[in-house]
Amino acid sequence: MRVMVVNPNSSETVTGAIMESARRAASPGTELVAITTKGGTRNIDSAFADYLSGAQMIRTCLDAVRSHPPDAVVLAGFGRVGIDALKEALEVPVVSISEASMAMACLLGHRFTTLTMLQQFIPYQQDLVRLYGFEAKCASVRAINVNVEECVTNREKTLAELSTEVRRIVAEDRADVVILACAGLCGYDRELSALAGIPVLDPVAVAVKVAESLVGLGLAQSKACKFAVPPQPLDQYF
């Protein structure tokens, strides 16, 4: 089985952290292909960055799919970042780390909290929770004040801020599960879970397992309605 893991930003540093989580989660027989978006922003920290990076990610991903056809694709950005377009364009399962981790959190507890980077990104993620239909299961959306790349490069500062917020989530929000809602936050799940005494989800690890399961079950996104193939040949859109 080949799973392509796509980083929608252009930071190789972030891709490295993403792939560490992906490898930790993947089954022994799964081949992982890492893709870093060409020409996108280094930090997807706003709707502005989302829109700028989305089109670049789609181009990069489609080129990579032609070169190394995968059995499934994981979009390792905790946002929309072109996810609907990718599901339209591809026949293989396409798994968003945000949607997969929210769905998984619902299996593990009554309500979850998403914990992201940067306070100004909270409204974006509140809208994302609503878009995916998980608003009733979401206890809160919280954030630290560290950007995506720094979450990878400055682990001491990031872990300290995450630990403070996780304690508040448990004490004040009464959430049963915490989702690390940024690909740059990969790899902090085990330490934080031990600290909090509740499940803390690494969204990349969850999405890789979901992708493997969909391939094993022979399932992919439905083409009947929302994710129908675009009406024009894809190359006519570029």
Long-range contacts (C-beta under 8 A, 24 or more apart in sequence): 1-27, 1-29, 1-30, 1-31, 1-71, 1-72, 1-212, 1-215, 1-216, 2-30, 2-31, 2-32, 2-33, 2-68, 2-69, 2-70, 2-71, 2-72, 3-30, 3-31, 3-32, 3-33, 3-70, 3-71, 3-72, 3-73, 3-74, 3-208, 3-211, 3-212, 3-215, 4-32, 4-33, 4-35, 4-61, 4-64, 4-65, 4-68, 4-70, 4-72, 4-73, 4-74, 5-32, 5-33, 5-34, 5-35, 5-73, 5-74, 5-76, 5-204, 5-208, 6-35, 6-37, 6-57, 6-60, 6-61, 6-64, 6-73, 6-74, 6-75, 6-76, 7-34, 7-35, 7-36, 7-37, 7-76, 7-77, 7-183, 8-37, 8-40, 8-44, 8-53, 8-54, 8-57, 8-75, 8-76, 8-77, 8-79, 8-81, 8-82, 9-36, 9-37, 9-40, 9-41, 9-42, 9-43, 9-44, 9-49, 9-53, 9-77, 9-148, 10-36, 10-37, 10-38, 10-39, 10-40, 10-41, 10-42, 10-53, 10-56, 11-36, 11-42, 11-43, 11-148, 11-149, 12-36, 13-149, 13-152, 13-153, 14-42, 14-148, 14-149, 14-152, 14-183, 14-184, 16-152, 17-152, 17-183, 17-184, 17-186, 17-187, 18-76, 18-183, 18-186, 18-204, 20-186, 20-187, 21-186, 21-187, 21-202, 21-204, 21-205, 21-208, 22-74, 22-76, 22-204, 22-205, 22-208, 24-205, 25-202, 25-204, 25-205, 25-206, 25-208, 25-209, 26-208, 26-212, 27-212, 30-208, 30-212, 32-208, 33-64, 33-68, 33-70, 35-60, 35-61, 35-64, 36-60, 37-61, 42-148, 42-149, 43-147, 43-148, 43-149, 44-77, 44-79, 44-81, 44-148, 45-117, 45-118, 45-120, 45-121, 45-147, 45-148, 46-120, 46-121, 46-124, 47-124, 50-79, 50-80, 50-81, 50-124, 53-77, 53-81, 53-82, 54-80, 54-81, 54-82, 54-85, 55-82, 57-81, 57-82, 57-86, 58-82, 58-85, 58-86, 58-89, 59-238, 61-86, 62-89, 62-234, 65-90, 71-215, 72-211, 72-212, 72-214, 72-215, 73-211, 74-204, 74-207, 74-208, 74-211, 75-207, 76-183, 76-203, 76-204, 76-207, 77-183, 78-114, 78-116, 78-125, 78-128, 78-181, 78-182, 78-183, 78-203, 79-124, 79-125, 79-128, 80-128, 80-131, 84-226, 84-227, 87-221, 87-226, 87-227, 88-227, 88-228, 88-229, 88-230, 89-229, 89-230, 89-234, 91-220, 91-223, 92-215, 92-220, 93-211, 93-214, 93-215, 93-219, 93-220, 93-221, 94-220, 94-221, 95-207, 95-210, 95-211, 95-214, 96-207, 97-183, 97-203, 97-204, 97-206, 97-207, 98-128, 98-132, 98-181, 98-203, 99-132, 100-203, 100-206, 100-207, 100-210, 101-179, 101-181, 101-201, 101-203, 101-206, 101-207, 102-129, 102-132, 102-134, 102-137, 102-138, 102-179, 103-134, 103-210, 104-201, 104-206, 104-210, 105-137, 105-177, 105-179, 105-199, 105-201, 106-134, 106-137, 108-176, 108-177, 108-199, 108-201, 109-175, 109-176, 109-177, 109-198, 109-199, 110-137, 110-176, 111-137, 111-138, 111-139, 111-174, 111-175, 111-176, 111-177, 112-137, 112-138, 112-139, 112-175, 112-176, 112-177, 112-178, 112-179, 113-138, 113-139, 113-140, 113-141, 113-142, 113-169, 113-173, 113-175, 113-177, 113-178, 113-179, 114-138, 114-140, 114-141, 114-142, 114-178, 114-179, 114-181, 115-142, 115-143, 115-144, 115-162, 115-165, 115-166, 115-169, 115-178, 115-179, 115-180, 115-181, 115-185, 116-141, 116-142, 116-143, 116-144, 116-181, 116-182, 116-185, 117-143, 117-144, 117-145, 117-146, 117-147, 117-148, 117-151, 117-182, 117-184, 117-185, 118-143, 118-144, 118-145, 118-146, 118-147, 119-143, 119-145, 125-181, 139-169, 139-173, 139-174, 139-175, 140-169, 140-173, 140-175, 141-181, 142-168, 142-169, 142-173, 147-184, 148-182, 148-183, 148-184, 149-184, 150-184, 151-182, 151-184, 151-185, 152-184, 158-185, 158-188, 159-188, 159-191, 162-188, 162-192, 163-192, 163-195, 166-192, 166-195, 166-196, 166-200, 167-195, 167-196, 169-196, 170-196, 170-197, 170-198, 177-201, 179-203
